[in-house]
């Protein structure tokens, strides 16, 4: 190999293993992904997390997601710990130019943003889906304000087209510098918004409306992957560029399943479960790795058990990067298998769990993987089952062998217990949101990052005035007087707390959004640690403003809005800043 390779890492959202033609989906049209499948090395028993933020954390750190503080998409547990080393930081420290385009969902505030974690060039949005609560108000997939290195910039074309076009511009601008380009699409995650040119062909085949749009979003991704490949060829860098494609969890809309996780409609490649489920359908996914100069073009398959967190140590090896000090990876370096055809470890054990909670629970929705064996515990779905499967003879995970192989079940349960004891050491820690860091005019806190048993995520929840509450884990950067503005609506709207907002209708290919209801809020309260304040709300007030002297360090912040009937809810948005 003549010189340092470039890397393009493509991660799609909610596109499962079966959501691609080359994996047997007879309806989907994905010619460019099919071409990559035929001209890459394929990891056939490849696993991610069952949810998006955890998969991203594991992918970018080489470590189990729960070890990084990320095990949920809500309740502040999507914010990756500050002391984690990211793949971008490793590439950057080795002289690479780094760029990230699309979905981040590992923290919206300093020091958790992608530009704080090793990426030089960033174009992203708030939270996990365009139009979620931390995102710019009323963003949609066709017309949105995105954050370029922390500053808003408007784009009036389809989101996936934006991510790939900006990534291609980044690659062109890199010139002679090696680059690491991370393209993380929010598609095909819902809402299922896409131009009818992509969805109508599937509707014409009789595919249900939402699935047709979901498939249309995948076809658009495929179109953009083809555009990316053509640009790499035209720039003369295709041979020296490692291109990796994978999905972040099982399918969300490509298949419907019954209460036990068996497919009832659509296509899931014969697997049980889908997104969020502990069965293989929740977390087994695609991984194609193409690198012409390294000989990774043959369509060769690696059938040993592999995972998303293997990619970081693998890329460190393949690209000759500086190994980060003091880091212990959970992932394995796959380069001997990829580059030299060496066999994998058939006795390797992986652990997958789904924890959409503020604090993880042991024995909740998990799968322990060892070769072809799968130990599954499914408490969340009410099944209350402990099951053992051998996917070599039973890929659909329908025949429970738990009682027939006590030695296997005992071994895997013991391994899980040891893993849990190791992984749970820091579960009580928070990734504090910094106030008064000086990096921005103010720190924007949203109910998306409330700690508690529930979590709000959609701007529709704000429009509906959904009653919920929780607390933020914050950290004052230094001693001083701090200002906190409690708002129902984000600051860009400049609308009084009590007023509603109009519905959004008539946008082509975008679902209508209901009007935001007025609320008769009369009082506001705030508590930071033991400090409490309250104030009355006038109908014309845009915010409730509080000042508080804080010592540097960690605290809990909670807010309340209440009406004349004493109904209470938290402030959906709080803007905090250091005054003096």
Beta strands, then each sheet from edge to edge (+ up, - down):
strand 1: 6-12
strand 2: 41-47
strand 3: 97-102
strand 4: 121-124
strand 5: 144-148
strand 6: 151-155
strand 7: 179-184
strand 8: 241-247
strand 9: 255-257
strand 10: 263-266
strand 11: 284-285
strand 12: 287-290
strand 13: 301-307
strand 14: 349-353
strand 15: 366-370
strand 16: 373-378
strand 17: 385-390
strand 18: 433-435
strand 19: 443-446
strand 20: 471-476
strand 21: 480-487
strand 22: 521-528
strand 23: 531-536
strand 24: 544-550
strand 25: 553-563
strand 26: 568-569
strand 27: 573-578
sheet 1: 6+ 5- 4+ 3+ 7+ 1+ 8+ 12- 2+ 11-
sheet 2: 6+ 5- 4+ 3+ 7+ 1+ 8+ 12- 2+ 13+
sheet 3: 9+ 10-
sheet 4: 14+ 15- 16+ 17-
sheet 5: 18+ 20+ 25- 22+ 23-
sheet 6: 18+ 20+ 25- 26+
sheet 7: 19+ 27- 21+ 24-
end
